[in-house]
Amino acid sequence: MAVAIHLGVITLLPEMFKSLQYGVTGRAIEQGLAQVDCWNPREWSDRPYRQIDDKPYGGGPGMVMRYEPLHKAIVHARSHMPDNCKTVYLSPQGKQITQHDLNHVAKQSQSLLFIAGRYEGIDERIITHDVDEEWSMGDFVLSGGEFAAMVFIDAIVRLLPGSLGHPASAMQDSFMNGLLDYPHYTRPAVIDDKPVPDVLLSGSHREIERWQRKQSLGRTWLKRPDLLTTIELSDVDKQLLIEFKREHGDLNER
């Protein structure tokens, strides 16, 4: 039986990915839902000490990952992955990936090969010749693409059916429906004179669902109002949001 998704990484530090053997990703790999492989481009370096970088043309600080070993590593990796595999370079210059994008990847059961860059970056000709897409986690810079690759792998794998203990767990996460998640509580019912909202103890599933939706809308309005401009709210949603604003003493739009 083929795995649901095959993920690969071109990385100078394959040891870092041993952490994926734990938690949700580890269970998914054990269950055969996902396969994760790493290839070190140093294995294709023809220079002493398996050197992978060189000085940039035009000068400037830092070093650049060379074309030849990277290209050979990519060709080798793709030969061991499904034909529909896409090669993704992880870069702050790439498209900022959203939950919607990751949902699409998980549903399509695509195969992805990530390139984890280091130093000042990689030879531009790799991007031109071998890269299908550039992905970014946000407008900030990491010391290496390995961290981004692990984040994306975790975010994709947890969406695969059977990867989480409860099939509805992922669907209730923040951003899955375009909104932030509602607040969660567990025992005890009172901590430092701060009780759990009465509605959660009422036993009324209808009222609980209404409260959860209102809190999700309200939290999004308070913390990420930009998200509300990207989704279409129903008449019920609009009324719930008005109620939330009234409860917080603010009916002005943010």
Buried (B, 14 or more C-beta within 10 A) or exposed (E): EEBBBBBBBBBBBBEBBEEBEEEBBBBBBEEEBBBBBBBBBBEBBEEEEBEBBBEBEEEEEEBBBBBBBBBBBBEBBBEEBEEEBBBBBBBBEBEEBEBEBBBEBBEEBBBBBBBBBBBBBBBEEBBEEBBEEBBBBEEEEBEBBBBBBBBBBBBBBBBBEEBBEEEEEBEBBBBBBBBBBBBEEEEEEEEEEEEBEEBBEEEEEEEBEBBBBBBBBBBBBBEEEEBBEEEEBEEEBEEBBEBBBEEEEEEEEE
